């Protein structure tokens, strides 16, 4: 087929992208190249299953791109450095993945000279914005096609269509929508469409398997997780190992409520055992090793970084500026953090670090010191109180 009909489809194997594959190839005559990007959520067997399903949908070719390491290096690393939790809750598991997936897809589309890119996003969610912004920015010459959004299709419409084409894979039996990746798993269902219902136990993909408390040592080097229980590995492998260990305790479950990019409130369940443990452990290590002003400015910047990433603004240069700050701040963030895993939760016991500012011989909080005298302290306090004295004096008169 002539390359002018060549189309790259962001393909997950789910209902929406399966509809797109069939419709675009059979009805509209595109040469559909289905591409899935593995950011840590697919096993080898799952990839093989997705490939088989893609060809069953009539695609011309299927490609799986391994991007877990890129995901870590370009995004996850900075989410850890910044201790980023959107609305103090959500580690940006899915929204962070979408950025890397979009970049890899558009890069592949250019490599095969595709004239079109398609995705299965609806017109009501965040992913449409993230995908379109990356595609438009990196390849403005490639046309974006979105059948689900353009035709306002419901789930029932898609199932009926696929059945009419002889494709019936029991789409209507899946009660919950699961999206798994290196940095966590999102869970959507009927309950998350309400404001008051919690997700039931069976909605979460990792059931409770372990009831015995376990002590785990996490070792950080310049902010990166380099070992678990003294076993050194790459950060990606360490994240995966910790997640396997901690998910057996059903740790990391929560429901995030936030503002979508398109201006409506959204609610999604998730489980992110490794992400939450690493962020909390890393943050504690920073409290011991960074200055007061480093911590204050990092907290503020992390909120902006998370929001920009969530809203698809990854390619804006300001994120590179923030990442440079985060990277610089990690020079002394090295040491061990001990974590206790328990059913449904965890606690952090403490840290050991050569850079622990509590180990200074200069002074100890609440104890005697040799660095200043009592008169020095009185004078310092007197001057520090000046501004409040002035304000109080003037306001009391009025």
Long-range contacts (C-beta under 8 A, 24 or more apart in sequence): 1-31, 1-60, 3-112, 3-113, 3-114, 3-115, 4-115, 5-29, 5-30, 5-31, 5-115, 6-30, 6-31, 6-33, 6-112, 6-113, 6-114, 6-115, 6-116, 7-31, 7-32, 7-33, 7-114, 7-115, 7-116, 7-117, 7-118, 7-145, 8-33, 8-35, 8-105, 8-108, 8-109, 8-112, 8-114, 8-116, 8-117, 8-118, 9-33, 9-34, 9-35, 9-59, 9-117, 9-118, 9-119, 10-35, 10-36, 10-37, 10-101, 10-102, 10-105, 10-117, 10-118, 10-119, 10-120, 10-131, 11-35, 11-36, 11-50, 11-54, 11-59, 11-62, 12-36, 12-50, 12-120, 13-49, 13-50, 13-53, 13-54, 14-120, 14-177, 15-155, 15-158, 15-159, 15-162, 15-171, 16-120, 16-121, 16-122, 16-148, 16-158, 17-119, 17-120, 18-53, 18-57, 18-158, 18-162, 18-167, 18-169, 18-171, 19-120, 19-147, 19-148, 19-153, 19-158, 19-161, 19-162, 20-118, 20-119, 20-120, 20-147, 20-148, 21-54, 21-57, 21-58, 21-59, 22-57, 22-58, 22-161, 22-162, 22-165, 22-167, 23-147, 23-161, 24-118, 24-145, 24-147, 25-57, 25-58, 25-59, 25-60, 26-58, 26-165, 30-116, 31-60, 32-58, 32-59, 32-60, 32-61, 32-118, 33-59, 33-60, 33-61, 33-62, 33-63, 33-108, 33-112, 33-114, 34-59, 34-61, 34-62, 34-63, 35-62, 35-63, 35-64, 35-65, 35-104, 35-105, 35-108, 36-62, 36-63, 36-64, 36-65, 37-64, 37-65, 37-67, 37-100, 37-101, 37-104, 37-105, 38-64, 38-65, 38-66, 38-67, 38-68, 39-67, 39-68, 39-71, 39-97, 39-100, 39-101, 39-181, 39-182, 40-68, 40-71, 40-180, 40-181, 40-182, 40-183, 40-236, 40-240, 41-97, 41-179, 41-180, 41-181, 41-182, 41-185, 42-180, 53-169, 56-167, 57-167, 63-108, 65-104, 65-105, 65-108, 67-100, 67-101, 67-104, 68-182, 68-236, 69-236, 70-100, 70-104, 71-96, 71-97, 71-100, 71-181, 71-182, 71-183, 72-182, 72-235, 72-236, 72-239, 74-99, 74-100, 75-99, 75-100, 75-309, 75-314, 76-182, 76-183, 76-239, 77-223, 77-224, 77-235, 78-305, 78-322, 78-323, 78-326, 78-327, 79-183, 79-275, 79-279, 79-306, 79-309, 80-223, 80-224, 80-225, 80-278, 80-279, 80-282, 81-223, 81-282, 81-323, 81-326, 81-327, 81-329, 81-330, 82-298, 82-301, 82-302, 82-305, 82-306, 82-322, 82-326, 83-279, 83-282, 83-283, 83-286, 83-298, 83-299, 83-302, 84-279, 84-302, 84-305, 84-306, 84-309, 85-279, 85-306, 86-256, 86-258, 86-306, 86-307, 86-310, 87-256, 87-257, 87-258, 89-254, 89-256, 89-257, 90-254, 90-256, 90-258, 90-268, 90-270, 91-183, 91-184, 91-270, 91-272, 91-275, 91-276, 91-279, 92-183, 92-306, 92-309, 92-310, 93-179, 93-181, 93-183, 93-184, 93-185, 93-186, 93-270, 93-272, 93-275, 94-179, 94-181, 94-184, 94-186, 94-268, 95-126, 95-130, 95-309, 95-310, 96-183, 96-309, 97-179, 97-181, 97-182, 97-183, 98-126, 98-127, 98-130, 98-131, 98-312, 99-130, 99-134, 99-309, 99-312, 99-314, 102-130, 102-131, 102-134, 102-135, 103-134, 103-138, 105-135, 106-134, 106-135, 106-138, 106-139, 106-142, 107-138, 109-139, 109-142, 110-139, 110-142, 114-142, 115-142, 115-143, 116-142, 116-143, 116-144, 116-145, 117-142, 117-143, 117-144, 117-145, 118-144, 118-145, 118-146, 118-147, 119-144, 119-146, 120-146, 120-147, 120-148, 121-146, 121-148, 121-149, 122-148, 122-149, 123-148, 123-149, 123-152, 124-262, 124-264, 125-260, 125-262, 125-266, 126-260, 126-261, 126-262, 126-266, 126-310, 126-311, 126-312, 129-261, 129-262, 129-311, 129-312, 130-261, 130-311, 130-312, 133-312, 133-313, 133-315, 134-312, 134-314, 134-315, 137-315, 138-315, 175-203, 176-203, 178-205, 180-205, 182-236, 182-239, 182-240, 183-239, 183-272, 183-274, 183-275, 184-252, 184-270, 184-271, 184-272, 184-274, 184-275, 185-270, 185-271, 185-272, 186-268, 186-269, 186-270, 187-268, 187-269, 187-270, 187-271, 188-268, 188-269, 189-269, 191-269, 192-255, 192-267, 192-268, 192-269, 193-267, 194-267, 195-267, 198-255, 199-253, 199-255, 199-269, 203-269, 204-250, 204-253, 204-269, 204-271, 205-271, 206-247, 206-248, 206-250, 206-271, 206-273, 207-250, 208-248, 208-249, 208-250, 208-343, 208-344, 209-248, 209-249, 210-248, 210-249, 210-341, 210-343, 211-343, 213-340, 213-341, 213-342, 214-245, 214-249, 214-340, 214-341, 215-338, 215-339, 215-340, 215-341, 215-349, 216-242, 216-245, 216-246, 216-338, 216-339, 216-340, 216-341, 217-336, 217-337, 217-338, 217-339, 218-242, 218-277, 218-278, 218-281, 218-336, 218-337, 218-338, 218-339, 219-335, 219-336, 220-281, 220-282, 220-285, 220-333, 220-334, 220-335, 220-336, 220-337, 221-334, 222-330, 222-331, 222-333, 222-334, 223-282, 223-326, 223-329, 223-330, 223-333, 224-330, 225-278, 225-282, 239-274, 239-275, 239-278, 240-274, 242-273, 242-274, 242-277, 242-278, 243-273, 243-274, 245-341, 246-273, 246-274, 246-277, 246-341, 246-346, 247-271, 247-273, 247-274, 249-273, 249-341, 249-342, 249-343, 249-344, 249-345, 249-346, 250-343, 250-344, 251-276, 251-277, 251-341, 251-344, 251-345, 251-346, 252-276, 252-277, 253-344, 258-310, 261-310, 261-311, 261-312, 276-346, 277-339, 277-346, 280-346, 280-348, 281-337, 281-339, 281-348, 282-333, 282-337, 284-337, 284-348, 284-350, 284-351, 285-333, 285-335, 285-337, 285-351, 285-353, 286-329, 286-333, 288-335, 288-351, 288-353, 288-355, 288-356, 288-357, 288-358, 289-332, 289-333, 289-334, 289-335, 289-353, 289-355, 289-356, 289-357, 290-329, 290-332, 290-333, 294-329, 297-325, 298-325, 298-326, 298-329, 301-325, 301-326
